[in-house]
Amino acid sequence: EFLLLAFADMRQLQLVHFWLFLGIYLAALLGNGLIITTVACDHRLHTPMYFFLLNLSLLDLGSISTTVPKSMANSLWDSRAISYWGCAAQVFFFLFLITAEYSLLTIMAYDRYVAICQPLHYGTLLGSRACVHMAAAAWGSGFLNAVLHTANTFSLPLCKGNAVDQFFCEVPQILKLSCSDAYLREVGLLVFSACLVFGCFVFIVLSYVQIFMVVLRIPSEQGRHKAFSMCLPHLAVVSLFVSTGMFACLKPPSISSPSLDLVVAFLYSVVPPAVNPLIYSMRNQELKDALKKL
């Protein structure tokens, strides 16, 4: 088995951690569950944008359910243990869902680009079959990435103890326990994944450059407001997701510490799934009306 990093050693603080995580988890379940139910039940929301939003909510539900319940259980029962296969499952599902979510956010940027920059071609480029294929590609890329990293990480001999310096199992922390030069193979895979992530990021940035150039040329203020209302929630979600993830990966080793790593991991693994439903529903009148109707 592995030993996860505890948020606190004092019993009172462990219980505070449990109740805090329980509140965040229930908020994420409620927010994402409402979006999934509303989009599925309201025929007016059966459009590409809301289809991708439904997939995003499913991924958010999955990713927060992979890490938070185990951490809550450990705090409640004053334990740090997770089984070997439980740890492998956490690594697999977290990588699967996070990669799929990033791929989906890239596809959603393309959806916004076509809707604003090529509105006459929207029905052709983003028909129901094309949307299903793109969503399947996002889920498939996540699955492939997770299989490669999980299989490679857990094929390494681990001989530097069993204490993982994180509140859930993640690849970099497990690599620290490796005693073999074979970990360089996993580093190579991580570099390849980082290149793909950077490519998606460049695609999102270029899409929004084109979008804002078109939006700023719209003569009516109402038209600009509507266009910004479509784009800003997605841009906010991407910014939150990318900024926390990049800080986790690129922070200098000199400022690295278990407590800072814990906070950063909380920011990129727990906060986005809980906050995304709020971001998407805040400026979206269609979604708010459908939620009220539901």
N, C-alpha and C positions, 0 to 999 in steps of 0.2 A: 504494500500500500504506500501512498504518498501522504505527506503532512502539509496541509495548506496553511498559508499565513493568516493568522487571526487578526481581526480589526482591533481587538482589545483583550487584555488579560483579566481585568477586573470583572466580576460577575455582573455588577450593575451596568457597566458599559457594554457588555455582551448583550444584555437584554435590550438596551437602548438601540444597539445595532440591529437586533432582530426586528424590533417594532418599526424602525426607520425603513429597513429594507422591505418589510411587509407592506407598509404604506405605499412605497414606490412601486412595488410589484403589483399591488391591487389597482393602483392608478393606471399602470401600463396595460393590465388586463382589461380594465374598463374602457379606456380610451381606444385601444386598438380593436377590442371586441365590438364597440359601438360603430367604428368606421367600417369594419368588415360586414356587420349586419346591415348597416344603412345602405352601403353600396350594393350588396347582394339583393336587398329587398326593393329598392327604389329604381324603377325602370328608367327614370330620367338620368340616373347616374351611370347607366350602362354605356359609357364612352371610354376611349383608350386611356384618358388621364386617370379616371377613377378605377379602371381595371388595374392599372399599375399601382395605384395607391392601395388597393385591396391587397395586392401581392406584397407591398412594402409593410403593411400592418401584420400580415402573416409572418414575415421574416422577423419583424421586431418582437412579436410574441414569442417566437421560437428562440431568438438569441437571448432575451432576458430570462426565459425559463431554463436555459442551459446553465447559467451561472448563479443566479440569485437564490433559488430554493435550497441548493446544497449549502451555500454560505449561511443562510438563515438557520438551517437545521443544525449546522455545526455550532453556531452561537447559542442556540437554544439548549443544546445538549452538552455544551462545554467540551467540544471535540474539535480536532483538526484533521481527522483521518478521511481519506477518500481511497477507494480501492483502485488497483492498477487499471482494471477495465473501465471503471467509472471515470478515471482521469483521461483515458484514451477516448472515451465517448464524449467527454467535455471538449477535448481538443478538436475532435472531428466535427461535432455539431456546431461549435462556435465558429470555426473556420468556414464551414459550409454556409452558414447563415450570413456571416459578415461579408464574405466574398460575393454571395448572391445579392445581398443588399446594395453593395457598391456598384455591381454590374447593373442592377435595376435603376439606381439613381442616375447612371450614365444614360440608360435608355430613356428615362423620364426627361432628361435634358434634351434628347433628340425629339421627343414628343412635343416639348414646349417650342423648340426651334421650328418644327414643321408647322405647328399651329399658328405661329406668329409671322414667320418669314415666308412660308409657302402655304397659306390657308386654302387655296384652290385645289391643292394636291393632297390635302389632309386625309380625305376619305380613301384615296388610292394608296398612299404610302403607309397609312396606319389602319388598314382594314382589320376585321376581327381575326382573320387567319394570321396576318403579320404580327399582330399584338401577342397572340398565343405563342407564336414561334419565338419572338423576342423574350417573352417572359420565361419560356422553357430554356432558352439559351442562358439566361441569367442564373436560373436554378442549376442548370447543368454545369456551368463554369464553377459555381460554388462547390458542387459535389466533387468534380474532378480535382480542384485545388485541395479540398479537404482530404481526399483519399491519398494524394501524393504526399502531403506534409505529415499526415498522421502515420501512414505506413513507414515513411522514412525516419521520423522522429523516434517511434517506438521499436524500430529495428536496431537502434544504437544501444551498445552496452552502457548501462548507467552504474557508476561506482562511487559517486561523490555524495553519498547519503540519499535521503528520500524527502528532504524538506524543500518544498516549492515556495519561493519567495513571492507568492501572489495569492489572492483569495479564490482563484480558480486556476485550473491547469491551462497554461499557454505554452506555445512552442519555445520561445526564448528562455523561459525559466527552466524547462526540462532539459534544454541543451546544456545549461550550466552544470547539470549533474552527469553529463557524459564524460567518459574517460578515454574516448577514442578519437583519432583524427578523422574518423568517418563523419563527424559532425560538419566537416567542410562541405560535404554533399548537401546537407540540409541548408547550410548558408547559401550555397549556389541556388537552391530552389527558392529561398527567401529573396535573393537578389532578382531572380527571374520574375517572381510575383510583384516585387517592388516596381519593376519596369512596366509591367502591365497596369499596375495601379496608377503610375505616373502618366501612362498613355491615356487612360480613362479621364484623368484629371485635366489633361491638356484638351481633350475632346469637349469636356464640360465647359472649360473656360472659353474656348473658341466659339462654342454654341451660344454662350451668353454675350459674348462680344457682338456677334451677329444680331442677336435678339435685341439688345439695347440700342444698336444702331438703327434698327427698324422702328422700335418703340418711340425713340426720340423724334422720329420724323412724322409720327402720327399727329395730324393737326388738332384734333379735339382732345380736350383735357379728360373727358369721360373715357375716350378710347384708350388713352395712355394709362389711366387709373385701372381700367379693366385688365390691360395687358400686364401691368405690374402686379396686380392681385393674383394673376395666374402664375407668375414666375417667382415672386418673392418667397412664398412658403418653401418651394423646392430648393431655392438658393440658400435659405436659412438652414434647412436640413442638411444639405451638402456641406455647408461651411462648418456646422457643428460636428458632423461625422469626420470630415477630412482634418480639421484643425486638431481635434483631440487625438485622432489616430497618428497624425504626423508628429505631434509632440511626444507621444509615447515611443515612437520609433527613432526619432532624431535627437532626443534630448542628450546632451553630452554626459559621458560617464562620470565626470567630476561632480555633477549635481545629483547623481543617482543615489537613491537610498530606498530601503524597503517601504518606508511610510509614503514617500513621494510616488513610487511605483504603484502603490496601493490606490492613492488618490487618482492618479492618471488613468489606471485601469478602470476605476469606477466611472470616470468621466466619459471614456469611450465605449464601455460595455453596458452600463446601466442607464446613464442619463439620456442618450438619444432615443432608445425605444420608449421611454416614459414620456419624453417631451414631444416627439414627432406628431402624435395625434393632436396635441394642443396647437402646434405651429400650423398644421394643415387646416384646422377648423377655424382658426382665429380670423383670417381674412377671406374665407371662402363662404360667400352667402348661400350658394347652392347647397353646400354640405350642411350648413347650419339649419337651413330650412328643412332639409330632409331629416336631420336629427330631431328637430322639433316635431315633425310629422310622425316619426317613429315613436 
